[in-house]
Amino acid sequence: FKSLLALDNAIIDVGASNIEDFFDGMAKFEDSHLEIDRFIIPVTSETKSQKETMSVIKTLVNNFGVESQRIHLIFNKMENDVDEEFSFILNYSRKEKTCIANPAAAIFDNEIFDLLAARQTSVAAMLADETDYKAKLRELGQDGDPKLKAKYADLHAIKAMARAVNRNLDAG
């Protein structure tokens, strides 16, 4: 908490397995929630995840007095339709009015996130990469190194997926 006070901007990623420790830490410092501008909670479509998210929201509101307009949901790993896949949490948010649940704030399930993690890079880094991997692939020709060809093909595909994912993230 003391480290956060010195920062102008920070993103605090609290994994689901650490949420109780996070709340215990917040409880030690009165009004600690005031140091956090926005609580962004990613939720997946599984009923268990939606119920856990509801519990987190209730704790933030009831135990810490966090205002509903500072609690935002991100619908993560969406397949097709937010209203269908996240009806449980959407109904809760409409009824209780304890958080912002904008269906446009959705991230489609996409293999790119695993591919980026394996390469230890990001969507932004791939978008900034100006390398023409398709041209590099052609330069190698039919007899080129198969491993290098596979690498260039993967990077070309990842860049294409990164552009699509970036549009999705910007829309939310």
C-alpha positions as CSV (number, residue, x, y, z in Angstrom):
1,F,0.0,0.0,0.0
2,K,2.8,2.4,0.9
3,S,4.4,1.7,-2.5
4,L,1.2,2.6,-4.3
5,L,1.1,6.0,-2.6
6,A,4.3,7.1,-4.5
7,L,2.9,6.2,-7.9
8,D,0.9,8.4,-10.2
9,N,-0.4,5.5,-12.3
10,A,-0.5,1.8,-11.5
11,I,-2.3,-1.3,-12.5
12,I,-2.7,-3.7,-9.6
13,D,-3.4,-7.2,-10.9
14,V,-5.0,-9.3,-8.1
15,G,-5.5,-12.9,-9.1
16,A,-8.6,-14.7,-7.9
17,S,-6.4,-16.8,-5.5
18,N,-5.1,-13.6,-3.9
19,I,-8.3,-11.7,-3.4
20,E,-8.7,-12.4,0.3
21,D,-5.1,-11.3,1.0
22,F,-5.8,-8.1,-1.0
23,F,-8.9,-7.4,1.0
24,D,-7.1,-8.1,4.2
25,G,-4.4,-5.6,3.2
26,M,-7.1,-3.0,2.2
27,A,-8.7,-3.4,5.6
28,K,-5.5,-2.6,7.4
29,F,-5.4,0.9,5.9
30,E,-8.6,2.9,6.5
31,D,-9.9,4.5,3.2
32,S,-7.4,2.6,1.2
33,H,-10.0,2.2,-1.5
34,L,-9.8,5.9,-2.1
35,E,-6.3,5.5,-3.5
36,I,-7.6,3.3,-6.3
37,D,-9.4,5.1,-9.1
38,R,-11.0,2.2,-10.8
39,F,-11.6,-1.5,-9.9
40,I,-11.6,-3.5,-13.1
41,I,-12.8,-7.0,-12.6
42,P,-12.4,-9.5,-15.5
43,V,-15.1,-12.2,-15.4
44,T,-15.5,-15.4,-17.5
45,S,-18.7,-17.0,-18.4
46,E,-18.6,-19.9,-16.0
47,T,-21.3,-19.6,-13.3
48,K,-18.6,-20.1,-10.6
49,S,-16.6,-17.2,-11.9
50,Q,-19.7,-15.0,-12.1
51,K,-20.7,-15.8,-8.6
52,E,-17.1,-15.1,-7.3
53,T,-17.3,-11.8,-9.1
54,M,-20.5,-10.9,-7.4
55,S,-18.9,-11.7,-4.1
56,V,-16.0,-9.4,-4.9
57,I,-18.3,-6.6,-5.9
58,K,-20.4,-7.0,-2.7
59,T,-17.2,-6.9,-0.6
60,L,-15.9,-3.8,-2.3
61,V,-19.3,-2.0,-1.9
62,N,-20.4,-3.3,1.5
63,N,-17.1,-3.6,3.3
64,F,-15.1,-0.8,1.8
65,G,-17.7,1.6,0.5
66,V,-16.5,1.6,-3.1
67,E,-18.9,3.5,-5.3
68,S,-20.6,1.5,-8.1
69,Q,-19.2,3.9,-10.9
70,R,-15.6,2.9,-9.9
71,I,-16.3,-0.9,-10.3
72,H,-16.1,-2.0,-13.9
73,L,-16.6,-5.5,-15.4
74,I,-14.6,-6.8,-18.3
75,F,-16.3,-9.8,-20.0
76,N,-13.3,-12.1,-20.7
77,K,-13.0,-15.0,-23.0
78,M,-16.3,-14.3,-24.7
79,E,-17.3,-16.8,-27.4
80,N,-20.3,-15.1,-29.2
81,D,-22.7,-13.0,-27.1
82,V,-22.2,-11.2,-23.8
83,D,-26.0,-11.2,-23.0
84,E,-26.2,-15.0,-23.4
85,E,-22.9,-16.0,-21.9
86,F,-22.9,-13.6,-18.9
87,S,-26.6,-13.3,-18.2
88,F,-26.1,-14.2,-14.5
89,I,-23.8,-11.3,-13.7
90,L,-25.6,-8.9,-16.1
91,N,-28.9,-9.5,-14.3
92,Y,-27.1,-9.0,-11.0
93,S,-25.6,-5.7,-12.1
94,R,-28.9,-4.4,-13.5
95,K,-30.7,-5.3,-10.3
96,E,-28.2,-4.3,-7.7
97,K,-26.6,-1.3,-9.6
98,T,-23.3,-1.9,-7.8
99,C,-21.0,-1.9,-10.8
100,I,-20.7,-0.8,-14.4
101,A,-21.3,-3.8,-16.7
102,N,-21.0,-2.5,-20.2
103,P,-21.5,-5.4,-22.7
104,A,-19.2,-3.6,-25.1
105,A,-16.3,-4.2,-22.6
106,A,-15.7,-7.7,-23.8
107,I,-12.7,-9.6,-24.9
108,F,-13.2,-12.4,-27.3
109,D,-11.6,-15.8,-26.6
110,N,-8.6,-15.8,-28.8
111,E,-5.5,-18.1,-29.1
112,I,-3.4,-15.0,-29.6
113,F,-3.0,-14.5,-25.9
114,D,-1.4,-17.9,-25.4
115,L,0.8,-17.3,-28.5
116,L,1.9,-13.9,-27.1
117,A,2.6,-15.4,-23.7
118,A,4.8,-18.1,-25.2
119,R,6.8,-15.4,-27.0
120,Q,6.8,-13.1,-24.0
121,T,5.4,-10.2,-26.0
122,S,2.3,-8.2,-26.2
123,V,-0.4,-7.1,-28.7
124,A,1.2,-3.6,-28.7
125,A,4.6,-5.0,-29.4
126,M,3.3,-7.0,-32.3
127,L,1.4,-4.0,-33.7
128,A,4.6,-1.9,-33.5
129,D,6.7,-4.6,-35.3
130,E,7.1,-3.3,-38.9
131,T,8.7,-6.5,-40.1
132,D,7.0,-8.0,-43.2
133,Y,7.1,-11.6,-42.2
134,K,5.2,-12.7,-45.3
135,A,7.9,-11.2,-47.5
136,K,10.6,-12.9,-45.3
137,L,8.7,-16.2,-45.8
138,R,8.8,-15.7,-49.6
139,E,12.5,-14.9,-49.5
140,L,13.2,-18.2,-47.9
141,G,11.5,-20.0,-50.8
142,Q,10.4,-23.7,-51.0
143,D,13.8,-25.0,-49.8
144,G,14.3,-22.6,-46.9
145,D,14.9,-23.6,-43.3
146,P,11.6,-25.2,-42.2
147,K,11.9,-23.9,-38.6
148,L,12.5,-20.3,-39.8
149,K,9.6,-20.7,-42.3
150,A,7.3,-21.8,-39.4
151,K,8.5,-18.9,-37.2
152,Y,7.8,-16.3,-40.0
153,A,4.4,-17.9,-40.7
154,D,3.5,-17.8,-37.0
155,L,4.6,-14.2,-36.6
156,H,2.7,-13.1,-39.7
157,A,-0.5,-14.8,-38.3
158,I,0.1,-13.3,-34.8
159,K,0.4,-9.8,-36.3
160,A,-2.9,-10.4,-38.2
161,M,-4.6,-11.6,-35.0
162,A,-3.1,-8.7,-33.1
163,R,-4.8,-6.2,-35.4
164,A,-8.2,-7.9,-34.9
165,V,-7.8,-8.1,-31.1
166,N,-6.7,-4.5,-30.9
167,R,-9.9,-3.4,-32.7
168,N,-11.9,-5.5,-30.2
169,L,-10.1,-4.0,-27.2
170,D,-10.5,-0.5,-28.5
171,A,-14.2,-1.0,-29.1
172,G,-14.8,-1.9,-25.4
